[in-house]
Amino acid sequence: MRTEFFPVKVILKPSEVFSGIAAGETGWGWPLGLYALSTACSALLVSVLPPRFLAEAFEGAALPQGRGALFYLAVSLPGGFLFTLFAAAVLARLTVYLREGRLALRLALAAAGTGLFGLLAAAAHGSAAPRAAGAAAALAALGFAFWSALRDKDRYAALLKAMLAVSALSLAGELAGGLAALTGSSGLYTASAYFFSLLSLIWLAKAAAAVFSAAGPRAANAAVLAILASAAFLFLLHNLRLLPPDVFQVLLFAA
């Protein structure tokens, strides 16, 4: 049946797919293939869309000018994968942390930590002292991610595989965005992008719930905080001047 085709099944039966991934029933082929295909489609789409259209769609956001699809692909393919590696590690620990105990207390502590990290990322753009603190925070974040991945390698690998599989939604979003762009409506393009981003976040929570046997609402909170923390890490690297502006702009679209 068509609904058993893996990309379609990810979209229509996510819980079943993620349960299969958690049980070790799914290899790396489809998840990696979907990630590569969705990234390639994204690179192609933004390379052909007029800069003014993208600026209207995302409130002034802009990609590097004079660059083609190969540049966007060369940056977003490895860059997006590294971002996913980090996000998966953060999501893994947050899901485990929020899985048990009093949710209100644990969520408040996790949100406070994420917020503090975001403030450090923003402050690192300023004088030397905040930049030094930002550099220390970046090293701590990398150490935390590395520790999280090694702490439970099997479930981390399963979560990473599930996150890559969610690229099926990203691919559907790129196709919908392309159709919206053909109509010339930047508003429709924006609505499509936000809709599939929201769906991806929900699917991400389903993946975390399946891999770590967590309740849906707790996994959803972990997913939101993990994405915020990962985005803050990206901004931190940019503010520490570890990411060139062109690379940072592309990764913002890819992430």
N, C-alpha and C positions, 0 to 999 in steps of 0.2 A: 504493500500500500504506500501511497505517496507520503502519508504522515509518518512512515517509518524511515524516510530519508533523513539522515542525521541533521542537516541544517534546518529542515522543516520541523523535525521533532524537537529540536532545541527551542523553537519558537512556540510550538503548540503544546508540548508536553515537557516543560522544563524540569519539573520535579522528578519525573521518571528518568530523564537523561542524567541529572545530577546524582540521583541515587545510584545509577549504574556506574557513573564515574567514581563515586565514593567506594563502591564495591570492587573496583578494579576491572570492570567489564569493558572499558573504553580505552583505546590506545591514544597515542599522541597525534596520529595522522590528521584526523578531522579537525580537532581544535587548532592545531598549528596552521593547517590549510585555510581554515576560515579566517584566522587572524591575518594571515598574509594576504588573502584575497580582499578582505574588507579594508585593509590598510592601503592596498594598491588602488582600489576603487576610490577611496577618499583622496589619495594623492592626485589621481587623474581628475577627479571632480573639481577640487580647489584650483587646479592648474588651468582649467578652461573657463572657470567662472570669472567674470569681470571683477576687479578689485572693488569697484564701487558697490557692486551687488553684495559682496561679502561684508563690506563695511556697513551697509544698510541692514543686513540681516543680523549682525552681531554688534550693533551699537558702536561702530567705529573701529572694531577689531580689524587688523590687517595682517596679511602674510607678506614675507619678503618679496619685493618686486624684482622682475627680471629673472625669476627662477622657474624652472619647468617641473613637470611631474617627476622626473628622475631625482631631482634634488629633494622634493618633498618625500618621496619614497625612501631615499637613502637616509633621511633624518628620522622619519616617523617609524619605519619598520624596526630598527634596533632600539631607537629611543622609546617607542611605545612599549616594546617588550620589556625593557629595563624598568619602565614605570610600572608595568603589570607585576613584575617580580617583586618590587617593593610593596605595592598595594596589597598583593596577596599575603605577604608576610605580616603586614599590619592588620589586615582583616582577620587572619588566623588567630593572632593573639587577642584581638578585641573580642572576637566571637567566643573564645574560650573564657575570657574574663567576664563577659556579660552573660554567659550561659547559665550561671548559677548565682545564688545569693539574692540579696535585695537589689532589684533592678534600679530603683530610684537612686540609691546611694552609689552604686557602681557606675551608673550612667553619668551621674554628676561628676564623679572623679575622672572618668574617661573623657568627658566633654571638656573639663577644665584643663586636662593635660593637652588635649588637641588645640584648645584655644590659646594656651600659653605658647605652644609650638608655632601656631600661626602668627602670634604677635612677634616672636623672635624672628620669624621669616621676614616680616614686614620691616622690623627695626634694623635688620642687617643691611638695609639699603642706605643707612645713615652713616654716622661717625664710626671711628675705629673701635670703640668699646662694644657697641652693639654688633659690629661685624665679627669681633672676636667671639662673642657669645653665640652668634649665629653659626660660626664655624664649628664651635664645640657641639652645638645642637645637631648640626649636620652629621658629624662623626658619631654622635650618640644614636641618631636615628638609623644610620647605616649599621651600627653594631647591633641595635635592637632588631632590625630586620634580619640580619644574618643569624642572630641567635634564635629568632622565631622560626626561621626556615629549618634550622638544624634540630630544633627541639622535638619536632614531630614531622620528620621528613616525608613520611607516606601521606599524611593528610594534607601537608602543605603542597605536595605534588598534585594531589587530587584537586585541591582548591584552585591551583594554578591552571590545571587542565580545564576545569569548569569555567574559569574566568576567560580563558581563550575561546572556549566554545560559545560564550555569550557574544562573540564577534558575529555570530549569525544575525543577531539583532542589529549590530552596527552595519552589517552588509545590507540588510533590509532598509535601514535608515538612509544609507547612501543612495540606494535606488530610489527611495521616496523623495530624497532631496533633489536628485537629478530631475525627476518628473516635476517637482515644484519649481525648479529653476527654469525648466522649459516654458512654464507659464509666465515667467518674468516677475513673479511675486516673491519679493524678499520676505514678506511676512509669512507666507505659506512655507517657505524654506525654513525660517526660524522655528515655526510651530512644529514642523516635522522633526527638526533636530532635537528640540526640547522633549518632544513626545518619546522619541526612541531613546534618549538619554535617561528619561524617567523609567521606561521599561527596562533598560539595562540595569539600572540600580535595583529595581525590584527583583530581576532575575539573579543579580549578584547576591542579594539577601537569600534567595531560595537556594543558591549554590552553597553558601556558608551554612545554612540550616541543615542541608542534606549531608555535607561532609563532616560537620561537627556535632550532629544530632542536637541541634539547638532549636528552641522555639522560634517561630517566625518573627514575632515582634523584636525579640532580643537580637536576632541575626540582622534584622533591618536597621536597628540602631547601630550595630557594629559596622554595617556596610556604609552608612552615611558618614560616620566618623572616620572610617578608613579612607574614603575618597577625599574628605576634607584634609586629613593629615597628609595624604599623598600629594594633593595639590599644593599644600603649604610647603612641602619638601621641594617641589619643583620650583616654586617661587624663591625659596631660600637659596637654591643653587644658582638661580639667575641673579639674585641680589648680591651673592658672594662673587659674582662675575666668573662662575665656573661654567656657565652656559652662555655661548654667544647669543646676542639678541635674535639673530635669524633662526637659530636652532630652537630657542625658547618659544618664539612665536609659532613655529610649526608644531612643537610638542603640545602647546596649548590646544591646538585644534585636534591633534591626534588623541590626547588624553580625554 
